Amino acid sequence: MRVGFLLLHPFWESMASGVRTLELARSLLKIGVEPIVFSPYEATRRTKAGIQIVKLPTFFSTLRVEDTFYYASRRVYYNKTLQKLVIKLSKRLYSGRIQLSSKLPKFFEKYDLDILQAEQDNAALSLLSIRSKLNLPIVLDLHGIWPEELLAANAIEKDSGDWAELQQLMGKVTNDVDLTVSLSDAMKEYVINNYHVDSSKVVVVPPGGRVFPDAQIERSKPLKVVYAGIVSYRKHVDLFIKSIPHVSSKIPDTEFYVTEKGDLLSSIKALADKMHVDPTFFWYQNFEQTLKFLRSCHLGVLPNTVDTSAMISMPSKLFDYMSIGLPVVANEVGGWTDIVKENNIGQITEDSPKAFANGILDLLSSPQKLENCGRRGIELIKNKYNWDISALSLKQQYERLV
């Protein structure tokens, strides 16, 4: 079986989407599914894991301005005053009045695919507009709910005209595809209840991780606390920054790290200056390098905005932390934070800087708690939240479709 993955993001600009696509492809390859990842932002090649990457020909990639287009489109996507334009273009893309490339049907035909999988809604819009020429089942791997993400970023208002149009468009997309893959039970219920999709057409394939042979529990000092996600609109990184003075007052030598990537990076750096704190900002282009660095840390934090988008999602960094034995501190949002509570792999706190700091301090002040939480996280990755397990579930759905 040969499955094409359409990803309309650069791998390391949208870390969660890139990691999910590549890791699922890696595990599918081991169980007899041949994955081919198509992207206008990546060079044609094979990865070390044997995954075939194919550069997708589009107007922008032909002119070699695809990166410029990507960054410009992100600014438009989150701009409140331009949402009507975003919605208008999206509806035209869905209807086929504009296309990612007129050559796509012939291009995909060359690869003798059995299934095409759209990574996120923007890729699904592009595929549905040409589905009559593809004659292939289309799977939507839904990484988040578009209207809810924009709501969390204050780019649209709940129950506004823009909100209603986006919800209607998402309803059409999720009903038109042959299968919607969601990250969590909460996301599945959202799709079924809000878009009235038949429950047999929505499945849950959660993110996962891989346990590394050298995953370590005991780590040398100084104590290191890290936020390793993107600094974006839907992340509450300011909560972490505001918690740092309280943590430092109790354990002065603690080191703090924040990813140097994301749309809100400049405002977070400005907040750190205002708070007179000095976290180290870091970035590794390579996922393996990122994990190597994380292995030297003692605690991973996952501050999130308290909204529906955060609750129904499943942050990929949660599983990265668990895979290397990092305990987790997050503020309560419901949904995925129950994994932390129910499996005792960290602390869930109230949504305030002092409460968040106290959650960090509770773990840092107890080496035994750190060790126990880390070990339980590794066991969860081994036995439940594992990319191989998720890929096997996905393969079963592919077999049903073809």
C-alpha positions, 0 to 999 in steps of 0.5 A: 500500500502506498500513501501520500502525505500532503504537508503544506508547512516546512517541517521545522516551522510547524514542529508538531505537524512536521514531527507527526507526519514524519514519525507516523511515516517512519512507523508505517514504513516498518509495517508494510505501508510505503509513505511519500511526503509531498511538500512545496517547502522541502527538497526531494530526498530520502530521510535516514529512516528511508522516508521518501520526500518529494518537493511539490511543484507550485507557483511559489516553489517554481519561483523559489519564493515559497518560504517568503510566501509561507511567512507572509501567509502566516501573518495574514492567517493570524491578522484579525482585519484580514480574516474575511480575505482568508475565508474568501480565499479558502472557500475559493480553494475548496470550490476549485476556483483557485488551485495550489497547482493545476498540475497536481492531479497528473503529478500525484498520478505518477506515484501510483498512490492508494490513499492521499492524506491531508495534513491539516485542513489547508491541505484538505482544501487543496485535495478536495478541490481536485478529488474528481480527478484523483479517484483516491480516498482522501484522509484528513489528519486533523492537528487542530480545529481551525476556527478554535485556533483563530479564536484562541489567537484573538483573530476572530470572535466567537459567534461572529460572521467569520466564525460561522463561515469558518465552521460551515467550511470545516463542516463541509471539509470533514463531511467530504473527506473519506476519513477524519483522523483526530488527535484526541477523544475530545477532538473526535467528539468536537468534530462529530457534534459540531460538524455532524460527521458520521462517527464511523468516519472519525477516528482517534490516532494520538501522538506518540513518542519513542523511548530512546536507549539512552533515556536517562532519569538521573541528571546532573545539576544545575537544575534546568527547566525547559519550554520546548514548544513553539512560542505561538499565539495558542501557547501561554509562554508568558505564564512560564516567564512570569513564574520564573522570579518565584522559582528563582527566589526559592532555588536560585541556581535554576536555569530556564530555557525557551525555544527561540522560535514562533510568532510571539518570540519578540513579545516574550523576550520583551516580557522577560526583560520587563520581569528582569529574568534571563531565560536562555533561548535555544533552537535546533533545526534537527529533531534529534539535536533537540531531544539530545538537549532535552535529555540534559534538562530536569523538567519540561513545562507546557503552559497553555491558554485556557480554551477549547483549542487547547483542551481538544488538542494534544501537544506533541511536546508532552510526548517528547518530554515523556519519551526521555523521562522528563516530568511535566508541569502544565496549567489545567486546561482539561482534555490532555492534562488529565493524562498528566494527572491520571498517570502522575507524570508531573503537576497540573496547576491553576492558571496563575504564575505563582501556582505554576511556579509552585508546581515547578518547585514541588518537583524540583525540590524532590529528586525522588518525585522527579525520578518517579514521574520520569519513569512513569512517562517512559512506561506510558510511551512504551505501552500506550502513546507510541508512534508504532501503536498509532501507525498500526491503528492508522494502517487498519483504517487505510485497509478499511478504506481501500 
